[in-house]
Amino acid sequence: MFGFFKEKFNELKSTVSNTANVLVNNVVENISEESEFSDIVLDDMEDLLIGADLGVAYAAELVDKLRGQDKIKPSQVREYLKREFSKTLENAGSCKLNYADNELNIYFIAGVNGVGKTTLIAKLAHRFKKDGKKVLIAAGDTFRAAAEEQLDIWSKRAGADIVRRDKADPASVVFEAIEKAQNEDYDVLLVDTAGRLQNKFNLMEELSKIKSVIDKKASDKLRECILVIDANTGQNGLNQAKIFKDAINLTCVALTKLDGSAKGAIVLAIAKEMNLPVKLIGVGEKMEDLKPFNSTDFINALF
C-alpha cells in the first residue's frame, strides 16, 4: 500500500516539476543565501514570483509580509512560501468535487475554446462510469464546427449517453437533457458549453441563459460550475476566470495540461484572487489522466 502511494506522489512530483523549478527552487536559490531581507533582495524576490506566474498582487503581498520584520530570515524562505501557499489553497475551499448519492448530479462546464474542455468532459464521464454511475452528456456547444461530433465520439469512448441537436439553441438542448436525466434516473449530467470569446457579450448571455434553465429545472441538482483552464496560459487563465465568474457563478476550476507546464502557479493565483479551489487536474492524454486535485499533495510535490 505504501508503495502505491509513493508511486502516485512521485507521479505528481514529476507533473509539477517544471512549476516547482520556476516557482520554488529558483526563488530559494536566489534568496536563501542572503543574510537579510534588504529592499534589493525583496524586490528581486517579487520579480521572481511574478515571473513564475503567481500574479503581481499576490507576489507583492507575500513580499510585503517580509518587510520590516526580523523573525523570518532569507534562509527560511522555502518554509515561509510553503506555509503561505498552503494557507492560500486552504482558504479557497475544499478540493473535493461535490456529489450526492442516489440523485441526479449536474456539472456545468465552461471554458474558452482550445483548453481541452471536450476531452475533460469525456475523462470525467469515464471516471463516473468506472464508479458505476449512469452518465449523460448535454452537447451545449451547438455552433462550433464539429464540436458535437467530437463530443459524440468521446462520449462513446467513455461509455456515456449524449443529447445533441446540431445548430439548435444551446439552452433548449440542456433543457431536453435535464428532462431525460430526470425521467431516466441518471446519476450524472455533464453540460458542455461554447467557449467563443470573440464576442464576449453573446457568449456570456448564452451561458447565463443555460444557467437559468438549470436553475429553473433542477437548481438543487447543480453540484458544480467548473471553469476549465489550460495550465500553459498562466495569468491569462486568471483573466478567463474573472470573465466567467460573473456570468455563471463559478464554484471551482479544472486545470488541464498540467504535465510539462511551468505555469502551474496559476493554481495559487486563482485560489488567492478568485477564491476558487482547483478540483480536477489533467496530467496526460489517456482517459485515466484526469485526477482529483489534492492541495496537500500539490504543495508537498512543489517543495
Steps between C-alpha positions, in 0.01 A plus 500: 500500500782741591667427167180591316475840670870566447458426130201736476689776681806459277268527200361831630850623586604433142187676369571823690880488474521784246275719714703410811823607330362837397285577804696350790853390414584813302385728784670295772831481311507873438384617843595249771875580501437866587555609861201737526187599310623833364285699257715377213459135603124542546462672162689212338276249676188682382626500140571127519153422636331714234713329234371165628142605415393552859344835413610853591262551794572165666876528449497850651297380799741213573801731482338782700449260793879468519571875506592654836509170689791294630342170606525340155845490338579445129627152591140418605337615177409145391307433824340844481370446146377152583296634795355788298412287196333238723295772670391643165372166368330419829317835505365443146287207622475125469665329202245218505251491213145528635288190441177368654416130499169367365401815312586698189826700507540776241841643408502820291832514313633819338823627347642661188556294186824305492549439872410131482140532618361221279760246605462600863125432480570159346757418769262612774226285347745209495580549871132496592432197280786314668325571830186333363304822434251558219635799305341738247675778308319810366672630184442870568763628253267480200660749259871419491592287198525133592471573874206265547651226282818519706304480826293213360814298423645568845173415676493160326858435615399587853186288484269796567174600327462834325230751404597700191306720256721656233451877461222502763474756778746379770255572782237278335752215474579530870126518583445175310800336665377590850158351424659181368735478800212544744259264323754223446675510838847613396756556775703759313432766235804675352409823319740610226492867392647723231826685557508770234654814645500691173162642601519494876157655557316240288687213663426619853134552410486143366664358812269699727200368306615139544564563870145639531357182346689288754390728784133471396496128421736357761671764713543259791682253272772739380814383682776702333558776244847404377733725300752307289836676463812394309790509749730639229304825475632626834356840592265491200320224690433747781350745252276223365384416853398861561294508179316174568448546874261789453290317240445162663607519866797263471561260789836349398767454235626202300858545380596314181846431353674539836758241397800679356370849580721745689197718575324288762520796740169602342346256754615735777417822316140390439461381859629834629335749266178318412454292816439196279640153574648277231320164517620312190832486317583356157842338492504320164309380196355171629149463642651427841706821494237717668576507872334648806708792626639474853643824634722333762653265243545790257688710756715207610584421136595864436733509799 
